[in-house]
Amino acid sequence: MYAARLHAFGPPENLTYEEVPDPLPGPGQVRIRVQASGVHLLDATLRAGRRLGPLPLPELPTVPGREVAGTVTSLGEGTDAGWLGRRVTVHLGAAPGGYAELAVADAAALQAIPETLTPAQAVAMIGTGRTVMGVLRGTDLGPDDTVLVLSAIGGMGALLTQYAKHRGAHVIGAAGGQDKTAAVSRLGADLAVDYTRADWSERIRAAYGERPVRHLFDGPGGVLARTALDLLAPGGTHHAYGGSSTLLSVVNGPSTTDAPPATDAPTTAGRPSTHTPGDDTDGSSTQTPGAEEAAARDLTVRPLDPAFIQTHKRELENESLTLAADGVLTPLVHPFPLAQAAAAHRALETRGTTGKVVLVP
């Protein structure tokens, strides 16, 4: 088979497309003819050789990738024969191997792909979609809420925008550039703003008032998040789930992990967070200067905790795939050929993508 392989940590160009031995399914496993492989920022971080909290760097050479969708073509010893020939999607967990024409996975982790979804759509929902379900857990959006989604045309942002609109909320989507803001409008956002413009937050105030936002969904963090936090209404909630998200509490460094809060109960701003370093945190602890301000404004912070996704992953995957199958959520997919995995990483790191990045063999 062919795969995108990494022999040395470094830039995207270190990913090479080459022929490697076919993997063999072990007991309780299946082998999948891959039709779509999900690409995550975590993959790019590991490729660069940056260690992420407790997660060790992979042994080299390695085939990256933790999300695949395709058809089961062979079974390991003791595996239920009912899986043979079925379309499936699966999150491989900590084990890499997804950037390939063939992949092996534990049968217990498989999810059948609904008839209405393509493999690329299914692979977007198995990891990114389940994280969105975790971010939304315990959040009851409705017509009285005004929601601001940063990076609203990214893999998670597009799903959050659609879900908030489905719940009847007033949705503001922020994205970079004219083409991306037009795409945000097509998703159903009531207002789409270009955050590369200096006046983007003033456009929101002109339309909705001084501090109109009840729920801020923040993937990119940094300066963009700081500006958005000034739009949060008293009692508002900052959902920080990725990038270098700037949490207004004690947090364990910038996070890009696909994992939701440790419990359904949010963390109150100004108090120590229970956030645990995850797949893509650097493990450092930072006291942001906004903690006192957050407490004074009665803001709530909901950081992410990888332990929650592990405990509830099956439930979250079921929810995300069902919502996609029912047409409530339509994942945006940005495909690249498997042979161009390096280009996919480069585009992802430079924000040159729209939606979920997927490799197609």
C-alpha positions as CSV (number, residue, x, y, z in Angstrom):
1,M,0.0,0.0,0.0
2,Y,1.0,3.7,-0.2
3,A,1.0,6.0,2.8
4,A,2.3,9.4,3.9
5,R,5.2,8.7,6.1
6,L,7.3,10.7,8.5
7,H,11.0,9.8,8.9
8,A,12.2,13.0,10.7
9,F,10.4,15.7,12.7
10,G,10.3,19.0,11.0
11,P,8.3,21.0,8.4
12,P,5.4,19.6,6.4
13,E,7.7,18.6,3.5
14,N,9.1,15.9,5.8
15,L,5.9,13.9,5.0
16,T,6.7,11.7,2.1
17,Y,4.4,9.6,0.0
18,E,5.9,6.1,-0.3
19,E,5.1,2.4,-0.5
20,V,5.0,0.5,2.8
21,P,3.9,-3.0,3.9
22,D,0.2,-3.7,4.3
23,P,-0.9,-3.8,7.9
24,L,-2.4,-7.0,9.3
25,P,-5.4,-7.0,11.6
26,G,-4.7,-8.6,15.0
27,P,-7.3,-10.4,17.2
28,G,-10.5,-8.4,17.6
29,Q,-9.4,-6.0,14.8
30,V,-10.4,-5.2,11.2
31,R,-8.5,-3.9,8.2
32,I,-10.1,-0.9,6.4
33,R,-9.7,0.2,2.8
34,V,-9.4,3.9,3.6
35,Q,-11.5,6.3,1.6
36,A,-10.9,9.4,3.8
37,S,-8.4,10.2,6.5
38,G,-8.9,13.1,8.9
39,V,-6.2,15.7,9.4
40,H,-5.9,17.5,12.8
41,L,-3.7,20.3,14.1
42,L,-2.5,17.7,16.6
43,D,-0.9,15.8,13.7
44,A,1.0,18.9,12.5
45,T,2.2,19.6,16.0
46,L,3.6,16.1,16.5
47,R,5.1,16.2,13.0
48,A,7.0,19.3,14.0
49,G,8.5,17.4,16.9
50,R,6.7,19.3,19.7
51,R,5.8,17.1,22.6
52,L,2.3,17.7,23.9
53,G,1.8,17.3,27.7
54,P,1.8,13.6,28.7
55,L,1.5,12.5,25.1
56,P,4.9,11.3,23.9
57,L,6.3,11.9,20.4
58,P,5.8,8.9,18.1
59,E,8.6,6.6,17.2
60,L,10.0,7.2,13.8
61,P,9.3,6.4,11.0
62,T,5.6,6.8,11.5
63,V,2.4,7.1,9.5
64,P,0.4,9.9,11.1
65,G,-3.4,10.2,11.3
66,R,-6.0,9.1,13.9
67,E,-9.3,9.3,12.0
68,V,-10.3,7.1,9.0
69,A,-13.4,6.1,7.1
70,G,-13.7,3.4,4.5
71,T,-14.8,-0.3,4.0
72,V,-13.8,-3.3,6.1
73,T,-11.9,-5.7,3.8
74,S,-10.5,-8.3,6.3
75,L,-10.9,-9.4,9.8
76,G,-8.5,-10.5,12.6
77,E,-9.0,-13.6,14.7
78,G,-12.2,-13.5,16.7
79,T,-13.7,-10.5,15.0
80,D,-17.4,-10.4,14.3
81,A,-17.9,-11.5,10.7
82,G,-20.7,-9.0,10.4
83,W,-18.3,-6.2,9.9
84,L,-16.8,-7.5,6.7
85,G,-17.8,-5.3,3.7
86,R,-19.4,-2.6,5.9
87,R,-18.7,1.1,5.5
88,V,-17.2,2.3,8.8
89,T,-15.5,5.2,10.4
90,V,-13.2,5.1,13.5
91,H,-11.0,7.3,15.7
92,L,-7.8,5.3,16.2
93,G,-7.1,7.0,19.5
94,A,-3.4,7.4,20.4
95,A,-2.4,4.9,17.6
96,P,-1.3,6.6,14.4
97,G,-1.6,5.0,10.9
98,G,-4.5,6.9,9.3
99,Y,-2.6,8.6,6.4
100,A,-2.6,5.4,4.3
101,E,-4.6,3.3,1.8
102,L,-5.1,0.7,4.5
103,A,-5.5,0.9,8.2
104,V,-6.2,-1.4,11.1
105,A,-8.6,-0.6,14.0
106,D,-10.2,-2.3,17.0
107,A,-13.6,-3.6,16.0
108,A,-15.0,-2.3,19.3
109,A,-14.3,1.3,18.2
110,L,-16.0,1.1,14.8
111,Q,-19.0,3.2,13.9
112,A,-21.1,2.3,10.9
113,I,-21.3,5.1,8.4
114,P,-25.0,6.2,7.9
115,E,-26.2,5.8,4.4
116,T,-26.7,9.5,3.9
117,L,-23.0,10.4,4.6
118,T,-19.9,10.1,2.5
119,P,-16.8,8.7,4.0
120,A,-15.3,12.2,4.1
121,Q,-18.3,13.6,6.0
122,A,-18.2,10.6,8.4
123,V,-14.5,11.1,9.2
124,A,-15.2,14.7,9.9
125,M,-17.8,13.8,12.5
126,I,-15.9,10.9,14.2
127,G,-13.3,13.3,15.8
128,T,-14.2,16.9,15.1
129,G,-17.9,16.3,15.4
130,R,-17.7,14.5,18.7
131,T,-15.6,17.3,20.1
132,V,-18.4,19.8,19.1
133,M,-20.9,17.6,21.0
134,G,-18.6,17.8,24.0
135,V,-18.3,21.6,23.8
136,L,-22.0,21.9,23.6
137,R,-22.7,19.5,26.5
138,G,-24.7,21.3,29.2
139,T,-25.2,24.4,27.0
140,D,-28.9,25.0,26.2
141,L,-28.9,27.4,23.3
142,G,-32.1,29.1,22.3
143,P,-33.8,32.2,20.7
144,D,-32.7,34.4,23.6
145,D,-29.0,33.8,23.1
146,T,-26.6,35.7,20.9
147,V,-23.7,33.5,19.9
148,L,-20.3,34.5,18.5
149,V,-18.2,31.7,16.8
150,L,-14.6,32.5,16.0
151,S,-13.1,30.8,13.0
152,A,-16.7,30.0,12.0
153,I,-15.7,28.3,8.8
154,G,-13.2,25.9,10.3
155,G,-14.0,22.3,11.0
156,M,-15.5,22.9,14.5
157,G,-16.6,26.4,13.8
158,A,-18.8,25.5,10.9
159,L,-20.6,22.8,12.9
160,L,-21.1,25.1,15.9
161,T,-22.5,27.8,13.7
162,Q,-25.0,25.4,12.2
163,Y,-26.0,23.9,15.5
164,A,-26.5,27.3,17.2
165,K,-28.7,28.4,14.2
166,H,-30.6,25.1,14.4
167,R,-31.4,25.9,18.1
168,G,-32.8,29.3,17.1
169,A,-30.0,31.5,18.5
170,H,-28.8,34.7,17.0
171,V,-25.5,33.7,15.4
172,I,-22.5,35.9,14.6
173,G,-19.7,34.1,12.7
174,A,-16.2,35.6,12.4
175,A,-13.8,34.4,9.8
176,G,-10.8,35.7,7.9
177,G,-11.3,37.2,4.4
178,Q,-14.2,38.0,2.1
179,D,-14.6,34.5,0.7
180,K,-14.7,32.9,4.2
181,T,-17.2,35.4,5.5
182,A,-19.4,34.7,2.5
183,A,-19.2,31.0,3.3
184,V,-20.2,31.8,6.9
185,S,-23.3,33.6,5.7
186,R,-24.2,30.5,3.6
187,L,-24.1,28.4,6.8
188,G,-26.9,30.5,8.1
189,A,-25.2,33.0,10.4
190,D,-27.2,36.2,11.0
191,L,-24.1,38.3,10.8
192,A,-20.7,37.4,9.3
193,V,-17.7,39.5,10.1
194,D,-14.2,39.6,8.7
195,Y,-11.8,39.5,11.6
196,T,-8.9,40.6,9.5
197,R,-10.5,44.1,9.5
198,A,-9.7,46.4,12.4
199,D,-13.4,47.3,12.9
200,W,-14.9,43.8,13.0
201,S,-15.9,44.0,16.7
202,E,-17.4,47.5,16.1
203,R,-19.6,46.0,13.3
204,I,-21.0,43.5,16.0
205,R,-21.6,46.4,18.4
206,A,-23.4,48.4,15.8
207,A,-25.7,45.5,15.0
208,Y,-26.3,44.1,18.5
209,G,-25.2,46.6,21.2
210,E,-22.1,47.1,23.4
211,R,-21.7,43.6,25.0
212,P,-24.3,41.4,23.3
213,V,-22.7,38.0,23.3
214,R,-24.0,35.3,25.6
215,H,-21.8,32.4,24.3
216,L,-18.4,32.9,22.8
217,F,-17.0,29.8,21.0
218,D,-13.3,30.3,20.8
219,G,-10.9,28.1,18.8
220,P,-8.1,30.5,17.7
221,G,-7.5,32.3,21.1
222,G,-4.9,35.0,21.3
223,V,-5.6,38.6,20.4
224,L,-8.7,37.6,18.5
225,A,-10.1,36.0,21.6
226,R,-9.2,39.0,23.7
227,T,-11.2,41.3,21.4
228,A,-14.1,38.9,21.4
229,L,-14.1,38.6,25.2
230,D,-14.9,42.3,25.4
231,L,-18.1,41.5,23.6
232,L,-19.3,39.0,26.3
233,A,-22.4,40.1,28.2
234,P,-22.4,39.9,32.1
235,G,-22.9,36.3,33.0
236,G,-21.7,35.2,29.5
237,T,-19.7,32.0,28.8
238,H,-16.4,31.6,27.1
239,H,-16.1,28.2,25.5
240,A,-12.4,27.8,24.8
241,Y,-11.6,24.6,22.9
242,G,-8.6,25.0,20.7
243,G,-5.7,26.9,19.2
244,S,-4.0,29.2,21.8
245,S,-7.3,29.9,23.5
246,T,-7.0,32.6,26.1
247,L,-8.8,31.3,29.2
248,L,-9.8,33.8,31.8
249,S,-8.8,31.5,34.6
250,V,-5.8,29.3,35.6
251,V,-5.2,27.1,32.7
252,N,-2.6,24.6,31.6
253,G,-1.3,26.4,28.6
254,P,-2.7,26.8,25.1
255,S,-4.8,23.9,23.9
256,T,-5.8,22.5,20.6
257,T,-7.1,19.2,21.8
258,D,-10.2,17.6,20.6
259,A,-11.7,17.1,24.1
260,P,-14.5,18.7,26.1
261,P,-14.9,19.8,29.7
262,A,-14.2,17.2,32.4
263,T,-17.8,17.5,33.7
264,D,-21.0,19.0,32.4
265,A,-20.6,21.7,35.0
266,P,-18.7,24.8,33.6
267,T,-15.7,26.3,35.3
268,T,-16.4,29.7,37.0
269,A,-14.1,32.4,35.8
270,G,-11.7,33.8,38.4
271,R,-11.4,30.4,40.1
272,P,-8.8,27.8,39.4
273,S,-9.7,25.6,36.4
274,T,-9.7,21.8,36.6
275,H,-8.4,21.6,33.1
276,T,-5.9,18.8,32.6
277,P,-3.0,19.0,30.0
278,G,-4.2,17.1,26.9
279,D,-3.0,15.8,23.5
280,D,-1.8,19.2,22.4
281,T,-1.1,21.3,25.5
282,D,2.4,22.2,26.5
283,G,1.6,21.4,30.2
284,S,2.6,24.8,31.4
285,S,0.3,26.7,33.8
286,T,-0.6,30.3,33.2
287,Q,-2.5,32.9,35.2
288,T,-4.0,35.3,32.7
289,P,-4.4,38.9,33.8
290,G,-8.1,38.8,32.8
291,A,-9.1,36.6,35.8
292,E,-10.2,39.5,38.0
293,E,-12.1,41.1,35.2
294,A,-13.9,37.9,34.4
295,A,-14.9,37.5,38.1
296,A,-16.2,41.1,38.2
297,R,-18.2,40.5,35.0
298,D,-19.5,37.1,36.2
299,L,-18.1,35.4,33.2
300,T,-17.9,31.6,33.0
301,V,-15.1,29.7,31.4
302,R,-15.5,26.2,29.9
303,P,-12.1,24.8,29.0
304,L,-11.5,21.4,27.5
305,D,-10.5,18.2,29.3
306,P,-9.3,15.1,27.3
307,A,-10.5,12.8,30.1
308,F,-14.2,13.6,29.2
309,I,-13.8,12.7,25.6
310,Q,-12.3,9.3,26.5
311,T,-15.0,8.6,29.0
312,H,-17.9,9.6,26.8
313,K,-16.4,9.2,23.3
314,R,-18.9,6.5,22.1
315,E,-21.9,8.6,23.2
316,L,-20.5,11.8,21.6
317,E,-19.7,10.0,18.3
318,N,-23.2,8.6,18.2
319,E,-24.7,12.1,18.7
320,S,-22.5,13.7,16.0
321,L,-23.1,11.1,13.4
322,T,-26.8,11.1,14.1
323,L,-27.1,14.9,13.7
324,A,-25.1,14.7,10.4
325,A,-27.2,11.8,9.1
326,D,-30.4,13.7,10.0
327,G,-29.2,16.8,8.1
328,V,-28.9,19.1,11.2
329,L,-25.2,19.3,10.7
330,T,-23.4,19.2,7.4
331,P,-19.6,19.1,7.9
332,L,-17.6,21.2,5.5
333,V,-14.7,19.2,4.0
334,H,-11.5,20.4,2.4
335,P,-10.0,17.5,0.5
336,F,-6.4,16.8,-0.5
337,P,-5.0,13.8,-2.2
338,L,-3.2,11.4,0.1
339,A,0.0,12.0,-1.9
340,Q,-0.3,15.7,-1.0
341,A,-0.3,15.3,2.8
342,A,2.5,17.8,3.1
343,A,0.5,20.4,1.3
344,A,-2.5,19.7,3.5
345,H,-0.4,20.3,6.6
346,R,1.0,23.5,5.2
347,A,-2.4,24.8,4.3
348,L,-3.8,23.9,7.8
349,E,-1.0,25.6,9.6
350,T,-1.3,28.8,7.5
351,R,-5.2,28.9,7.8
352,G,-5.5,28.3,4.2
353,T,-8.3,25.7,4.6
354,T,-12.1,25.8,4.9
355,G,-13.8,23.2,7.1
356,K,-12.3,19.8,8.0
357,V,-9.1,18.8,6.2
358,V,-9.4,15.3,4.7
359,L,-6.9,13.2,2.8
360,V,-8.3,11.0,0.0
361,P,-6.3,8.0,-1.2
